[in-house]
Every structure is written in structure tokens, then in C-alpha cells.
């Protein structure tokens, strides 16, 4: 029984080995077939197709040469009538006129395209010029507005300066009149004080102080006293010639 089992196992192993060898041979055959097919498709078939094309081209040239030779021999024996010649000349002339017309049309199309480009360039130049003129006009308008505003401001300042000068003149004139009237009253009171007695002089002094307080206080009184003193001195002193004074100095003194 052991011997039979061993023989049966050896037979099974040999059968498996044979099956494996058979499958290996079939796989190798398939791989070889695939490689040969790939070689044929890549190298053999293109070369064979090129050779067949060259052979057919050569055979076609030979056949075309023989056919043209036979056609020339056949046409050599034909006789063309005058109508045929006129018809051929008409066709040739029509073909040539068609070629000339096509050339003229192509030239006209080119001229039309050039005219369109020229018009477009003129329009672009006009737009650019209009843009530049608009910018220049805006700049000039802004400059004119600024100049006008400056003139208006200058006129307002000059008007205000004239008003101030006029007000200063009016105030100076009023102060002059007020000072003159105050000085006259002070002079009259002083003269009256000098002519009156002691009691009346004291009363005149009180009245003088009251007048001086009413018109602005002691500074005005002192100013009036200085003015009367200077006028009294000027009566006894020789007169000097008055130097001319410019308008600028007058305006500065008044202001």
C-alpha cells in the first residue's frame, strides 16, 4: 500500500510537471507570436507598403506615358476648323480677362482696406486732438477763473483799505474838531480864571476840572495846555519854512 501510494504521488507529480511545461511552452509561443506581430507592424509592413506604393507609382507612370503617347498619335491626325480656333481663342481670352478682373478686384479691395485704415487713423487723430484741446481749454479756463478770483479779492481788499482810510480820515477830522472845541473851552476858562478874583478863580478851576473830566479827563487838559503854550511860544519865535511832505508820508501819518 505504501509503494502504491508512492507511485501514485510520483505519477501525479510528473503529470503536474508535464502540465506546467505545456503551459510554459504555450505562453512562450504566444509571446513569440506577439513579438513577431509587433515587429511586422512596426518594421516589415511600412517597408512593404512603401515598396508597393513605389511599384504602383512606377507602373502608373509607365501606363500614363503610353496613354499620352497614344493620345498624341491620335490627336496628331485631327484637323481643327476655323470655328474651333475661334472658340479656343475666345476661351483663352475669357480666361485671361477673368484673371485681369480678379487682379483688379484684389487691387480695389486693397485700396478699400487702405482707405478704411486711413479714415480710422484720421478719426483717431481727431479724437486725440479734441482731447488735447479740451485739456488745454480746461487749463486756460481754470487760469482765467483763478485770475478773476484774484482780481475780485484784490478789489475787495482795495475797497476795504479805502473804507478804512476813509474811516481813519473821518475819525481824525472828528478828533481834530473835538480837540479844537475842547482847547477853545479850556483857553476861555483859563483866560477867565486869570481875570477873576481868587474865589472866582477857584470856582473857575473847579469848572475847568469838570469840563476836562466831561471831555476825556486830564490827558486832554494837559494836551490843551501844551497846545496853548506852544502857540504862545510860536507867536514870539520866527517862523520856519514848511518842508514839502510826500503823499506816502501823509497817508502813513494819518493812519
SULSUL-V759821 format. One record per residue. PHI is phi in radians with two decimals (none if undefined). PSI is psi in whole degrees, 0 to 359 (none if undefined). Layout:
[[PHI;PSI] [PHI;PSI]]
//
This chain:
[[none;320] [-1.17;321] [-1.13;319] [-1.13;320] [-1.11;320] [-1.16;319] [-1.15;320] [-1.13;321] [-1.19;320] [-1.13;320] [-1.14;319] [-1.11;319] [-1.13;320] [-1.16;322] [-1.14;319] [-1.10;319] [-1.10;319] [-1.14;319] [-1.12;319] [-1.12;319] [-1.13;320] [-1.13;317] [-1.15;323] [-1.13;319] [-1.13;317] [-1.11;318] [-1.12;319] [-1.11;320] [-1.11;317] [-1.12;318] [-1.12;318] [-1.11;319] [-1.11;318] [-1.11;318] [-1.14;317] [-1.11;319] [-1.10;316] [-1.09;320] [-1.10;318] [-1.13;314] [-1.15;326] [-1.48;322] [-2.07;318] [-1.38;310] [-1.09;314] [-1.03;320] [-1.16;318] [-1.14;320] [-1.13;320] [-1.13;318] [-1.12;319] [-1.14;320] [-1.09;315] [-1.09;320] [-1.14;314] [-1.11;322] [-1.12;318] [-1.14;317] [-1.12;321] [-1.15;322] [-1.11;317] [-1.09;317] [-1.16;319] [-1.14;322] [-1.11;316] [-1.15;322] [-1.17;317] [-1.14;325] [-1.12;315] [-1.11;320] [-1.13;320] [-1.11;319] [-1.13;322] [-1.20;316] [-1.24;336] [-1.11;331] [-1.51;356] [-1.40;155] [-2.13;124] [-1.58;133] [-1.49;173] [-1.18;326] [-1.13;320] [-1.11;319] [-1.13;318] [-1.10;319] [-1.11;318] [-1.14;316] [-1.09;321] [-1.10;318] [-1.14;319] [-1.14;317] [-1.11;320] [-1.11;319] [-1.10;317] [-1.17;319] [-1.09;322] [-1.07;319] [-1.11;316] [-1.09;319] [-1.11;320] [-1.11;319] [-1.13;317] [-1.10;318] [-1.09;319] [-1.10;320] [-1.13;318] [-1.12;322] [-1.12;319] [-1.11;317] [-1.09;320] [-1.11;319] [-1.12;319] [-1.11;319] [-1.12;319] [-1.09;317] [-1.11;320] [-1.10;315] [-1.09;319] [-1.10;319] [-1.16;321] [-1.10;317] [-1.10;319] [-1.12;318] [-1.11;319] [-1.09;319] [-1.14;319] [-1.12;316] [-1.09;318] [-1.10;319] [-1.09;316] [-1.13;315] [-1.08;322] [-1.11;316] [-1.10;317] [-1.13;319] [-1.12;319] [-1.10;319] [-1.11;317] [-1.14;321] [-1.12;319] [-1.10;319] [-1.10;318] [-1.12;320] [-1.10;318] [-1.11;317] [-1.09;318] [-1.12;317] [-1.10;319] [-1.11;318] [-1.09;319] [-1.13;316] [-1.11;320] [-1.12;318] [-1.12;321] [-1.13;317] [-1.12;318] [-1.12;319] [-1.10;317] [-1.12;321] [-1.13;318] [-1.08;319] [-1.10;319] [-1.14;318] [-1.11;319] [-1.11;319] [-1.13;320] [-1.10;317] [-1.08;315] [-1.10;315] [-1.09;319] [-1.11;318] [-1.11;317] [-1.14;317] [-1.08;321] [-1.09;313] [-1.10;316] [-1.10;318] [-1.13;320] [-1.09;314] [-1.11;320] [-1.13;316] [-1.10;322] [-1.12;318] [-1.16;320] [-1.14;319] [-1.11;317] [-1.08;317] [-1.14;321] [-1.16;316] [-1.09;320] [-1.12;322] [-1.13;322] [-1.19;331] [-1.53;339] [-1.55;174] [-1.38;185] [-1.15;313] [-1.09;314] [-1.15;328] [-1.13;319] [-1.11;319] [-1.11;321] [-1.14;324] [-1.13;317] [-1.05;316] [-1.08;323] [-1.16;319] [-1.13;321] [-1.11;319] [-1.13;318] [-1.14;323] [-1.18;323] [-1.15;324] [-1.66;2] [2.40;4] [1.68;191] [-1.07;323] [-0.98;321] [-1.20;322] [-1.09;314] [-1.11;320] [-1.11;319] [-1.14;320] [-1.11;317] [-1.12;321] [-1.13;317] [-1.16;323] [-1.14;316] [-1.15;323] [-1.19;323] [-1.15;322] [-1.21;324] [-1.21;336] [-1.22;324] [-1.53;340] [-1.56;149] [-1.18;147] [-1.37;142] [-1.80;152] [-1.23;138] [-1.41;128] [-1.37;143] [-1.15;142] [-2.04;135] [-1.29;164] [-1.14;323] [-1.09;319] [-1.16;322] [-1.07;314] [-1.12;319] [-1.15;321] [-1.18;323] [-1.21;319] [-1.24;none]]
//
